[in-house]
Amino acid sequence: MKAYGYSLKELLTLSIYDLREPGTIGQVAIQMRQALEKGTLFDTIHRRKDRSVFPVEVSAKRILHDGNILILSSIRDISHRRKTELALRQSNEELTAANEELIASNEQILATEEELRQQFIELQKSKDQLATANRQLAEIIEFLPDATFIVNQEKK
């Protein structure tokens, strides 16, 4: 009663059609039939006295009371649950986006690492070639007589 804003006296004068959000009224007959046949649990939208709407979970089943078949419904306001579900979905979307960014960054890092590895291999080869050339030059200098000079392109 509190969630709806009606007094008990006012609430007892209303039908399910008064409590349902207009866009959900078309589902009432089906849900009532399901409640009578085997019981049902569903989410829908209800209206308060001030005409504001809120989500509810309805558990409805058939009962026999004083020889009459009735539908007993238990209605629970699920506004908090819906807000929590929305926040969870948004957090999940944010985490998914962050994860995709991390994956893209990781792929970029791996590509850069491979490029750097190739550059390192090339530098290592160049270093080895220079070391070999330096050794060969040292051997040539060692082999030459003592009076040999090295002249550069400018004849110096």
C-alpha positions as CSV (number, residue, x, y, z in Angstrom):
1,M,0.0,0.0,0.0
2,K,2.8,2.4,1.0
3,A,4.5,2.0,-2.4
4,Y,1.2,2.9,-4.2
5,G,0.3,5.9,-2.1
6,Y,-3.3,4.6,-1.5
7,S,-5.0,3.9,1.8
8,L,-6.2,0.3,2.3
9,K,-9.8,1.5,1.7
10,E,-8.8,3.2,-1.6
11,L,-6.8,0.2,-2.7
12,L,-9.7,-2.2,-2.1
13,T,-11.8,-0.3,-4.6
14,L,-9.3,-0.6,-7.4
15,S,-8.9,-3.3,-10.0
16,I,-5.6,-4.6,-11.5
17,Y,-6.3,-2.3,-14.5
18,D,-6.2,0.7,-12.2
19,L,-2.7,-0.3,-11.0
20,R,-1.1,-1.3,-14.2
21,E,0.7,1.1,-16.5
22,P,-1.4,1.5,-19.6
23,G,1.2,0.0,-22.0
24,T,1.1,-3.3,-20.0
25,I,-2.7,-3.7,-19.8
26,G,-2.8,-5.9,-22.9
27,Q,-0.8,-8.6,-20.9
28,V,-3.2,-8.8,-18.0
29,A,-5.5,-11.5,-19.5
30,I,-2.6,-13.8,-20.4
31,Q,-1.0,-13.4,-17.0
32,M,-4.3,-14.0,-15.2
33,R,-4.8,-17.2,-17.3
34,Q,-1.3,-18.3,-16.4
35,A,-1.9,-17.6,-12.7
36,L,-5.1,-19.7,-12.8
37,E,-3.6,-22.6,-14.7
38,K,-0.2,-23.1,-13.0
39,G,0.8,-19.9,-11.2
40,T,3.1,-17.4,-12.6
41,L,6.0,-15.0,-11.8
42,F,6.6,-12.0,-14.0
43,D,7.9,-8.4,-14.0
44,T,5.7,-5.5,-15.0
45,I,5.0,-1.8,-14.4
46,H,2.5,-0.4,-11.9
47,R,1.2,3.1,-11.3
48,R,1.0,4.9,-8.0
49,K,-1.8,7.2,-6.9
50,D,0.2,10.2,-8.2
51,R,0.4,8.4,-11.6
52,S,4.2,7.8,-11.4
53,V,5.2,4.4,-12.5
54,F,7.6,1.8,-10.9
55,P,8.7,-1.8,-11.7
56,V,7.2,-4.7,-9.8
57,E,7.6,-8.4,-9.6
58,V,4.3,-10.3,-9.4
59,S,3.9,-13.8,-8.1
60,A,0.3,-14.9,-8.8
61,K,-1.5,-18.2,-8.2
62,R,-5.0,-19.7,-8.0
63,I,-6.4,-20.3,-4.5
64,L,-9.8,-21.6,-3.3
65,H,-11.5,-19.3,-0.7
66,D,-14.9,-20.1,0.7
67,G,-15.6,-22.1,-2.5
68,N,-14.5,-19.3,-4.8
69,I,-11.5,-19.5,-7.1
70,L,-9.4,-16.4,-6.6
71,I,-6.0,-15.2,-7.8
72,L,-3.6,-14.4,-4.9
73,S,-0.9,-12.1,-6.0
74,S,2.2,-11.1,-4.1
75,I,3.7,-7.8,-5.5
76,R,7.1,-6.5,-4.8
77,D,8.6,-3.2,-5.7
78,I,11.8,-3.9,-7.6
79,S,13.0,-0.4,-8.3
80,H,16.1,-0.9,-6.3
81,R,16.9,-4.1,-8.1
82,R,16.4,-2.5,-11.5
83,K,18.7,0.4,-10.5
84,T,21.3,-2.1,-9.3
85,E,20.9,-4.1,-12.6
86,L,21.4,-1.0,-14.6
87,A,24.5,0.0,-12.7
88,L,25.8,-3.5,-13.1
89,R,25.2,-3.4,-16.8
90,Q,26.9,0.0,-17.1
91,S,29.9,-1.2,-15.1
92,N,30.1,-4.4,-17.2
93,E,30.0,-2.2,-20.4
94,E,32.8,0.0,-18.9
95,L,34.9,-3.0,-17.9
96,T,34.4,-4.6,-21.4
97,A,35.5,-1.3,-23.0
98,A,38.5,-1.1,-20.7
99,N,39.4,-4.7,-21.4
100,E,39.2,-4.1,-25.2
101,E,41.5,-1.1,-24.8
102,L,43.9,-3.2,-22.8
103,I,43.8,-5.9,-25.4
104,A,44.5,-3.3,-28.1
105,S,47.3,-1.8,-26.1
106,N,48.8,-5.2,-25.4
107,E,48.7,-6.1,-29.1
108,Q,50.4,-2.8,-29.9
109,I,53.1,-3.5,-27.2
110,L,53.7,-7.0,-28.6
111,A,54.1,-5.5,-32.1
112,T,56.5,-2.9,-30.8
113,E,58.4,-5.5,-28.9
114,E,58.8,-7.6,-32.0
115,E,60.0,-4.6,-34.0
116,L,62.5,-3.8,-31.2
117,R,63.6,-7.4,-31.1
118,Q,64.3,-7.3,-34.9
119,Q,66.2,-4.0,-34.5
120,F,68.2,-5.5,-31.6
121,I,69.1,-8.6,-33.8
122,E,70.2,-6.3,-36.6
123,L,72.3,-4.2,-34.2
124,Q,73.8,-7.4,-32.8
125,K,74.7,-8.5,-36.3
126,S,76.3,-5.0,-37.0
127,K,78.2,-5.2,-33.8
128,D,79.5,-8.7,-34.7
129,Q,80.5,-7.5,-38.2
130,L,82.3,-4.5,-36.7
131,A,84.1,-6.7,-34.2
132,T,85.2,-9.0,-37.1
133,A,86.3,-6.0,-39.2
134,N,88.2,-4.6,-36.2
135,R,89.9,-7.9,-35.6
136,Q,90.9,-8.2,-39.3
137,L,92.2,-4.6,-39.3
138,A,94.2,-5.3,-36.1
139,E,95.6,-8.4,-37.8
140,I,96.6,-6.4,-40.9
141,I,98.2,-3.7,-38.8
142,E,100.0,-6.3,-36.8
143,F,101.3,-7.9,-39.9
144,L,102.5,-4.7,-41.6
145,P,106.0,-3.4,-40.9
146,D,106.5,-0.8,-38.2
147,A,107.0,2.1,-40.7
148,T,103.6,1.8,-42.2
149,F,101.2,4.8,-41.8
150,I,97.5,4.9,-42.3
151,V,96.5,7.7,-44.7
152,N,92.9,9.0,-44.9
153,Q,91.2,10.3,-48.0
154,E,92.8,13.8,-47.5
155,K,96.2,12.2,-47.7
156,K,96.9,13.0,-44.0
